[in-house]
């Protein structure tokens, strides 16, 4: 799939279910499911143990509203970044969510 050739609507058809899953698994504290679609290069460069600890302690990560708003899209190089406004259910604060999609390389 060449993400760069897709329309905004086609990208949102892919991104919105992924974002909904991120919200769901974040609220559940399910770090394994939360990271299942992360790129292998991101996972390889991350300290998963430390990230998991931060994830488990984060008040924000467990109180995200599933009523998020799409804000826009940024296309750059091989990446498309989809931006969302997310509300913390506990204190009603607003947060910027970012989902980065990468063009799939074919060999």
N, C-alpha and C positions, 0 to 999 in steps of 0.2 A: 504494500500500500504506500503510495506517495502522498503523504499528508498535505504537502504543499499544493497539490493539484485539486484538492477538495474544496468545495465551497464552505463558507462559514456554517451553513445549515448542516452540511454533511459532517463537518468536524464536531458540531454540537451533538449530533446523534451519537457520536462515539464518546465524547467527553462527558456529557451529562450523566450517563449511567456510571461511568468511572468515578465521577465526583460524588455521586450519591453513595457509592460503596465506600469511598474514603471517609465520608461523614459517618456512615453507619459503623464502620469498624473502628474509627477513632472513638466514638461515643461508647462503644463496647469495650474499649481498651484492648482490642485484638490486634496487636502489633504485626503478627505474622500475616494476617489477611490484609491489613492496611498497606503493607509493603509488597504485596504479591505482584503488582504490575510495575514496580520500580525497575529501572534498567539495571542490568548486571554490573555495568561500570559504576553506577551510583552506589549500589550495595557494596561493591568491592572497595570503594574509597571511604565508606562510612564505618564508623565504629559502632557496630550494631548493638553491642552490649550497652554502651553509653546512651545511644539513641533510644533504646528500649526503656532504660531507666528514666530518661527525661519524659518520654511518652507516658509512662505509667504515672508519673508525678504531676503531669500537666492538668491543671484545672480547665484550661481552655480546651484541650483535646477531648475531654469527656462531656462537654456541655455545648456542642455545636448544634444549632438548629438545622433541621433538614429542609427548612424553607429558605434556601439560598437564592441569590439573584445573579444572573449572568451580567457581567459588566462590559466585556469586550474581548478582543483577540489581538495578539501581536504575532506577526510572522517574521522570523529572523533566521536566516541560514537554513539549517535543516530542522528547525524547531518551530512549533506553534505553541504559544502560551495562551491559555484560556483563563480569564480572570473572573472571579466570583466575589460577591459580597456575602459574608457569612456573619450570622449573629450568635453571640454567646448567650445561651438560654438562661444562664444563671444571673448574669449582671447586665444583659441587654446591650453589651458593647459590640461594635461592628469591627469586623476583621476582613482583610483582603486575602482571599484564597487564590492560589496559583497552581494550575495544572499544566505541566509542560509535556507536550507530545513530541516525539522524535520521529523523523522520517525513517521508515524501515529500509534498511539496506538490503539489496539483493546481490547475490554473487554470481 
